[in-house]
Structure formats: C-alpha cells, structure tokens
C-alpha cells in the first residue's frame, strides 16, 4: 500500500514537471506580454527607449526568448516554485500566491453551493429514472438532463440575465456587490445578503449545466447495481422494493459517486472561467481570464500550474478512495 | 459473425428437419444491419438524426439557396433606414434653487439593427449583416471544425494508443505518460493562451486563424481517443483470434491496424460522436471571447457575444433576435450529437445498454 502510494506520488511529480515545462514554453511564446502592453504608449511618445523596455524585461527574466534563455528562466521559476514562491503578478501587483489566496474563496463558494444543489437534485432523479427504466419519467428526466448539458455556459447566462435581471428585475446583472449602495462598517449581514443575491444566477447556471452529468452517472451505476445477483437475492427474500432500492442498491451506487467527487477538485477550486467572466464576478477564473488576455506571464504560469496540481491530485485521491471504499479493488 | 433467426424460421425448421428448406425460412442479417436496426428502434437516436440533418441542411444548403434566390452572401451589408426616438433626460438645479428635469427628445436615423421583417427574417445585426444568413455560415464553421478536429484526434489516438496497447512495456509507459501530461493541462486556459498568441502575431492572416484553432483543439483533445484504443487493444490482444493471427506470421503493423484496431472501431465511433458536441462548445466559447473565428466571418459564439453585458445591455435586453437563435442552434447541434452517440452505443453493444 505504502509502496503503491509512493510510486503514484513520484509519477504525479513527473507529470507535473512535464506539464509545467509545456505551460512555461507556451506562455513564453506569447508575443506580447504585459511589459509590452504597458510600455507601448511610452515607446510611441518617446519617453522610453527600447533599451529601457529590454532592461525591464531582463529584470523579470522575460528578455531572452531563445530556447536556452527560456530553459534558464524556467529552472529559476521551478526552483522558486518548489519553495512556494510563484513570482509576482504584473497585473495585480501582488505575489501570485496572494492573488490566488484572495480570490479563490469566492469561486469555491459558488462551485461548492452548486455542487451541493446538483447532488441534492440529481441523485434522487437518477435513482428514480433507473428504477423506472424506459418509463416516461426516465425519458423526460434524461432528455431534460441532456438539454441542460448541451447549453454553452455563456448562452445560458445570457438567457437567465435577460429573463431574471432585465425583464423581471429580481437579480442584479453584474458584479459581486451593488456599487451604488453604501454599507456601514458593521452591516456585515447586509453585505453578506447583497453578495449572496449577486451569486444566485451564477450558481443557477453552474447547477443547471452540471445536473445532467451527475444524474446520468447515478442512473448508469444504479442500473448496473440493480442487475446484479445480490439484488435478485434481496428481492427473492421478499424485501419491500423500497428497501431493495434505497438500502441495498443505493449503497453500492455510492462507490463510483464518491470516487468521482474527488475528480471535481479542479472545478471546485479552479473557478468557472466563462461564467465568472460573463457575470463579472471577481473569482479566480475571472482574474485568470484577465491575466491571460493581458499577458501577465507569472500569473498565467501560477494559475495553470495550480489547476494541473489540482487535476493530478484529484486523480490520485480518487484512485486511493476507490481502494478505501471498495474492498474488491486490488492494487496493481 | 452473428446471425439472427426470425421466429417463423425456428418453428418451421423444427417441422421439416432434413429438407433443404432453410434457404427460404431463415434470414441472415449482417452485423451492420443489426446495428442499424437497433439504432433506428430508439426514438431518441432518430430525433438526434433529424436534428443533425436539419442543422447540416441549414448550414450547407441554406447559403446556396439564399445566394441563388436573393443573391447575397454572409458579408452583404444592408442599410435599412428607420427612425428611432432618442430621449435623454438630465436633472439640474435652477437659479431659483428648485430641481428641474430636462428632456431632450430627438429623432435619429438608424441604419443597422433592423427588426425582423419579411426580407430579413431575423433582422440585421450591429454591422448590418443579415442574421439569418450569418447563422448558416456560422453553422458551417462549427460543423466543419468539429468534424475535422474529431477526425484528427481519432487518427492520432489510434496510432499512439495502438502502439502503446500492442507493445506495452516502455513504449506504453512513454506514450501513456505523455497522455497523462496532456490530460492534466487545463483545457480552456491553455486554449486561451494559444489563441491569444495566434491572434497577436500579425504575420498570420486572419483567415488562417481557423486552421490553427483546429490544431489547438486537436492538441488538447487527442488523449481521450488514445486511452480508449489502448484499453481496447490491451483487452483484445489476449484473445484467441490474435493468437491465430500471430500463427499466420503476418507483419506486426498489419496485426495492429488490420486485426486489433478494427475491433475497437465501434467504441471509437461512439466516443467520436459524443466528442463532437464538446468541440462545438469549445469552439463557440473561443469565438464568444473573440479568440476564435475572426470578424467579419460569422460564428455562433461571436453572434452570442453581441449580448455580452459588459459591452452594454442594449442588445441583451432589446434585441434577442440577434443572439438567441445562435444559442438555440448550438444547443440543437450538441444535443443531436449526444442523442446519436447514445443511440450508437446502445446499438453496437446491447449489453452496454443503459
């Protein structure tokens, strides 16, 4: 067991180093970085010379775009990354780790609430659909679930905004706080309510987009379990159908569900880039979008590595969870 | 491989046992026809097929009809004059200390953003293009990109997955670690970096951006096909027919690509069909962010981007004819592909039917 975990951890490290080389190469290939964007006007007016710009780039290790130069700056990045320093974001003029720590919680809140809602709505629906396989309930729920997954997030957001923000005027259109409202220093609850009100639509978008997948996953697993021998035994014993479904079958459906949940790690902490951007919610996804557009290389690097780490550790955890939850699974 | 006897044949073969009757009384159905039969039995797969056929006709035959009947294409600008009232109000405090409200009502002539009419079923957009026609051209782009990308992904996946699955050992280790690395890259952020790079290099003409886009989408998506093929081949290579193939002494390359890969094709077709929708969503997301197909070419994503509330609420609130149809078409296409994919999966392997 311990050997297996160590082997997997080393492998994960290897994958992450490979991924970091790729991401670093890619972001260094971006022809216009933040320094170019910021100094373009000064260069034009003559208040800065090309040498000044190059000196600035030298300072941040962005000057040498040859293969050797990129590798050199990559290794210095890697060394400081191991000590927990991901560099300094140009756009937000703060350390990258500080930006991540500041904006991650809003993304996490949105993602977490929408997952809870998804689970509450989708799992009972999936179970009911599996029990009534090919019945009218199964068809309706499956079709609606698939329609939900077929929506691009920006289109669903625009539709909800049009109906609920503009036509009905129930929810605010953009942002996290009402700019025109002034709160006193002690009105924490009012501020909280205001923020919560702004997050209703984004949470709704993520929930609608996600329900389909969870529901179909539950349904597939439930059907597999319902066709197994021990369920026939349970029925043969004369147990009531509800006990068979909700006690005997449902428990085993939880195995793949629990392991699939750890695969959600990146989307839970990585932010929903498009939805946050459309609703202009200052979560980590929106920040990363702005940084990418403006060529803020240290932040791009830090954010993408953060996502890769989340993905790799999610896979690792789900494999380990599988062994913990399901005693039939043996190590290979 | 498989034969199906119909009910009548079973009863009749029992009666005349030793006569040459079987010729008339039983029917051999090829596996392909059985798959087709099972596929068309499902209402959802037929619905999916109808949706996809509709979208294909709309985007590939539609422009020809428009061009033949009215003689214009995607970039024809229409200036349709209409008079729009503009009311601006402002508050000011007069010299007497009271607050007055000032109204300025003026009539302006607007050329663009025409409402739906007989000539232009969905009106015209902010640049005066006919929206209905642009929907067709946008569909061409989306469908073309998704099919080409899936095709490339599948080819790369078959070659690398086939090699990894057949040779095992260090070949497998090497290829699968590369797959792991690509699979752990965050899709959308990397696509953003790549597209931003391409659109800022001026040496690349805007019309060529779409080819780069296809290459990037392929780069980020081939790992799925490789994993499927590898898994299938690991399973298949231990079976007896492969032993038989080995004893005939054929070349390794033939063993992989003539005996192993064809057996994995049903799985591949299913995953490719289910993957088409995902690519369409990726492509339209990039177009929505202005990093996909460049203006003035039409794309469904960039048509919805007109409603982006950060650029002003006017279109989002007052001109649903500009952005809702494009979104509906995306949903129809993605849904159609997933219905067909599900239908195919059930048809290829009834045991997997869920």
HADDOCK unambig.tbl for C-alpha pairs under 7 A between the chains (distance, minus, plus):
assign (segid A and resid 15 and name CA) (segid B and resid 177 and name CA) 6.95 0.50 0.50
assign (segid A and resid 15 and name CA) (segid B and resid 180 and name CA) 6.63 0.50 0.50
assign (segid A and resid 15 and name CA) (segid B and resid 181 and name CA) 5.22 0.50 0.50
assign (segid A and resid 18 and name CA) (segid B and resid 181 and name CA) 6.17 0.50 0.50
assign (segid A and resid 19 and name CA) (segid B and resid 181 and name CA) 5.44 0.50 0.50
assign (segid A and resid 19 and name CA) (segid B and resid 185 and name CA) 6.46 0.50 0.50
assign (segid A and resid 27 and name CA) (segid B and resid 193 and name CA) 6.74 0.50 0.50
assign (segid A and resid 30 and name CA) (segid B and resid 197 and name CA) 4.88 0.50 0.50
assign (segid A and resid 31 and name CA) (segid B and resid 197 and name CA) 6.24 0.50 0.50
assign (segid A and resid 31 and name CA) (segid B and resid 200 and name CA) 6.95 0.50 0.50
assign (segid A and resid 31 and name CA) (segid B and resid 201 and name CA) 6.91 0.50 0.50
assign (segid A and resid 146 and name CA) (segid B and resid 335 and name CA) 6.77 0.50 0.50
assign (segid A and resid 147 and name CA) (segid B and resid 335 and name CA) 6.33 0.50 0.50
assign (segid A and resid 150 and name CA) (segid B and resid 331 and name CA) 5.19 0.50 0.50
assign (segid A and resid 150 and name CA) (segid B and resid 334 and name CA) 5.44 0.50 0.50
assign (segid A and resid 150 and name CA) (segid B and resid 335 and name CA) 5.55 0.50 0.50
assign (segid A and resid 151 and name CA) (segid B and resid 331 and name CA) 5.42 0.50 0.50
assign (segid A and resid 152 and name CA) (segid B and resid 281 and name CA) 5.96 0.50 0.50
assign (segid A and resid 155 and name CA) (segid B and resid 304 and name CA) 6.88 0.50 0.50
assign (segid A and resid 155 and name CA) (segid B and resid 327 and name CA) 5.92 0.50 0.50
assign (segid A and resid 162 and name CA) (segid B and resid 316 and name CA) 6.35 0.50 0.50
assign (segid A and resid 162 and name CA) (segid B and resid 317 and name CA) 5.95 0.50 0.50
assign (segid A and resid 166 and name CA) (segid B and resid 317 and name CA) 6.39 0.50 0.50
assign (segid A and resid 220 and name CA) (segid B and resid 354 and name CA) 6.01 0.50 0.50
assign (segid A and resid 223 and name CA) (segid B and resid 354 and name CA) 6.89 0.50 0.50
assign (segid A and resid 278 and name CA) (segid B and resid 308 and name CA) 6.97 0.50 0.50
assign (segid A and resid 292 and name CA) (segid B and resid 193 and name CA) 6.38 0.50 0.50
assign (segid A and resid 293 and name CA) (segid B and resid 196 and name CA) 6.89 0.50 0.50
assign (segid A and resid 304 and name CA) (segid B and resid 186 and name CA) 6.59 0.50 0.50
assign (segid A and resid 307 and name CA) (segid B and resid 186 and name CA) 6.34 0.50 0.50
assign (segid A and resid 308 and name CA) (segid B and resid 184 and name CA) 5.40 0.50 0.50
assign (segid A and resid 308 and name CA) (segid B and resid 185 and name CA) 5.74 0.50 0.50
assign (segid A and resid 308 and name CA) (segid B and resid 186 and name CA) 6.43 0.50 0.50
assign (segid A and resid 311 and name CA) (segid B and resid 184 and name CA) 5.88 0.50 0.50
assign (segid A and resid 312 and name CA) (segid B and resid 184 and name CA) 6.43 0.50 0.50
